[in-house]
Amino acid sequence: MREASAEWQGTLKEGSGRLRLGSGAFEGAYSFPSRFENGPGTNPEELIAAAHAGCFSMALTAILGREGHIPDSIRTVAKV
């Protein structure tokens, strides 16, 4: 089991928050503009896309390996 946390302060449009991974590997700011516009910072959807891209890359590596093909590199882009 893995966990992450989020803290929000202020109103929806003027406020801001911080996302933290339980492992401590990432902590970053998010806001209304970063979620619903193209403002600076990250957003939960971006982190979900990273999780999907990571899982797909690992799964494809496993499938290719079972068939005797060892990839030098696999790059996956996920859009959420």
C-alpha positions as CSV (number, residue, x, y, z in Angstrom):
1,M,0.0,0.0,0.0
2,R,1.2,3.5,-0.9
3,E,0.0,6.9,0.2
4,A,0.2,10.6,-0.6
5,S,-1.3,13.6,1.0
6,A,-2.6,17.0,-0.1
7,E,-3.2,20.2,1.9
8,W,-5.2,23.2,0.6
9,Q,-5.4,26.7,2.0
10,G,-7.7,29.5,1.0
11,T,-10.6,29.7,-1.5
12,L,-10.9,27.5,-4.5
13,K,-9.7,30.0,-7.1
14,E,-7.3,32.1,-5.1
15,G,-6.0,29.4,-2.7
16,S,-3.1,27.0,-3.2
17,G,-2.1,23.6,-2.0
18,R,0.8,21.2,-1.7
19,L,0.9,17.5,-2.8
20,R,3.3,15.1,-1.0
21,L,4.2,11.6,-1.8
22,G,4.4,9.3,1.2
23,S,7.9,8.2,0.2
24,G,9.2,11.8,0.3
25,A,10.3,11.5,-3.4
26,F,8.1,14.4,-4.5
27,E,6.5,17.4,-3.0
28,G,5.0,20.2,-5.1
29,A,2.6,23.1,-5.3
30,Y,-0.8,22.9,-7.0
31,S,-3.5,25.5,-7.5
32,F,-6.7,26.2,-9.5
33,P,-4.6,27.4,-12.5
34,S,-2.4,24.3,-12.4
35,R,-5.4,22.0,-12.4
36,F,-7.9,23.8,-14.7
37,E,-5.7,26.1,-16.8
38,N,-2.0,25.9,-17.7
39,G,-0.6,27.6,-14.6
40,P,2.7,26.7,-12.9
41,G,2.8,23.7,-10.6
42,T,1.6,20.1,-10.8
43,N,-1.8,18.6,-10.3
44,P,-3.2,15.2,-9.3
45,E,-4.0,14.2,-12.9
46,E,-0.3,14.7,-13.8
47,L,0.7,12.3,-11.1
48,I,-1.9,9.8,-12.2
49,A,-0.4,10.0,-15.8
50,A,3.0,9.4,-14.4
51,A,1.8,6.3,-12.5
52,H,0.1,4.9,-15.7
53,A,3.2,5.6,-17.8
54,G,5.5,3.9,-15.3
55,C,3.2,0.8,-15.0
56,F,2.9,0.5,-18.8
57,S,6.6,0.8,-19.4
58,M,7.3,-2.0,-16.8
59,A,4.5,-4.2,-18.2
60,L,5.8,-3.9,-21.7
61,T,9.3,-4.7,-20.6
62,A,8.1,-7.8,-18.9
63,I,6.1,-8.9,-22.0
64,L,9.1,-8.3,-24.3
65,G,11.4,-10.1,-21.9
66,R,9.2,-13.2,-21.8
67,E,9.5,-13.3,-25.6
68,G,13.3,-13.0,-25.5
69,H,13.5,-9.3,-26.4
70,I,15.4,-7.1,-24.0
71,P,14.7,-3.4,-24.7
72,D,17.5,-0.8,-24.2
73,S,14.9,1.7,-23.3
74,I,11.1,2.2,-23.3
75,R,9.6,5.7,-23.1
76,T,5.9,6.0,-22.4
77,V,3.8,9.2,-22.5
78,A,0.4,9.1,-20.8
79,K,-2.2,11.9,-21.0
80,V,-4.9,12.2,-18.3
